[in-house]
Amino acid sequence: MTWDQFTRLLLDKYIPSSQREALRCQFEQLEQGQISVTDYKARFSELFRYALMILPTDAERVRRFVAGLHPSIQASMAREVEMGTDYQLVVEITRRIEGYRQRGREQIQQDKRT
């Protein structure tokens, strides 16, 4: 038995289909908004298990993850989506981009003070 098969059996047994459907809808509508990439990734991963049938491939998972990112980060990720970059690497790249942008904002704030 594969992990995916086990997960589906477990979900079928312990989580009612109506609740799984509600969680799937939350996943489909998930966006980063004002939260950090780390928090977005955690919520994405939490809800992803209810959407395995919607996004069966890593490429589709990456596409959906990027689609929910803040637009300023999302625009920087177009190449990774097209190149078929691995999900874990996409997450790491988005964290770096967020860090660069945060440091840039802090530098602007510091420059304004001086």
Secondary structure, DSSP 8 states (H G I E B T S, - for coil): --HHHHHHHHHHHHS-HHHHHHHHHHHHH---TTS-HHHHHHHHHHHHTT-TTT--SHHHHHHHHHHTS-HHHHGGGHHHHHHT--HHHHHHHHHHHHHHHHHHHHHHHHHHH-
